[in-house]
Amino acid sequence: MSDFLPTVDGHEFFPRPRDQLLNYPVEMRWEFTRRHPYYLGLWQEARRYSRESAAATTRSDDIKGLAAKFAMGAIGVQGEPVPPETPFAEIAGEDPRFLCGSLQPITIRAIATMLIGQLSPQCQVILSGILDLAAATACGSNLTNEMRTANRHALLNHLTSHPHPDFDKVTDSPLFFMHLGASQETIKEDANRQARLWKAKKGEVSPKIHTTKLSDYLAVWDQFEGWTGDSYDIKRELTLKQIAAERRKSVSTIYDQYRAAFKAILGWDFTSDIWWKTVGRMKLAELSGSGKESTLWLARRRFSRHQDRLVSTTTLSASLPNDSPVAIVMDDASTSDPTGLHDLVQDIPELIKKGKTDDEIVKELNLTNPLSREMLNYVRTKQVDLQHLLH
């Protein structure tokens, strides 16, 4: 995962904590990911952008694609997303990057990120000079193949023999070369030994996750949220008491199992506020007929704020063309949610808590959508269980 993952900003966008997915078995990672509201709302846009990037056909103003890719990274999805209805057995052989397990192939982007974070400024200047010369060698039209080969060897020799100590430092994160000629057993023993050494060095303690219970957690989640296998259907939702009766478990057990599922899927301990701004937002979008536009707007808004925090507008305007993706996304940051859900997700539950009637809420919020009454009824019903989960 990227070192530049977003954090909760303004309590409206909730990325998974860094590497949270890696605590779970690989099959469960997929089950958790495909149920995530951000994945369901943005996977198609992110896949389109990924494919156009690979084909070098992306547009410089593709704000939607950039934001969707950014949001995918924020929930631990790297590489090209697959349709949520895809069974794990069909993608296990393809091994998408976010399902690679605790041992993962590392991308060039991740290596570059490490170099930026761990090399001293002096060493970065040295390396950038070597890379510049390597690019000039590769692109030089007046060079023969023999000259290119000789220059490349000279640059590699210069790099391997350079005395700067940063070049021989071990990275802060465990990064290894795997000798595939060794036996499987030898590789396994070496990996186990290195894992023990690095865990001791970092003071890491293996998380206490009851993997045998994860399927039960998901089953409760699916019934409470109306999971169909590739989306959510409000009509299929059950209350927590109904689930307890059907599964012949105590209500308190069902509460605990749902909270555990919430933590696994969203990455955060359950609160009704986070539920409304993630899962609830998706459900209200379905009820209001706004589809996935509100999720996409949220991703664009969060992406633009992240860029604004990394580099100031003044710096960007001086260093990037006017049509650059980052500059355009920043210009888009001040726009309001075209679906209006951003405010409704916060206002409706709050007004219900205050004891407002449906008529009073419709009037106060100026709700004109023909489906507003249905939305209010849904929020009232769901709010009962959400409050129980807090205790």
Disulfide bonds with the S-S distance in Angstrom:
none
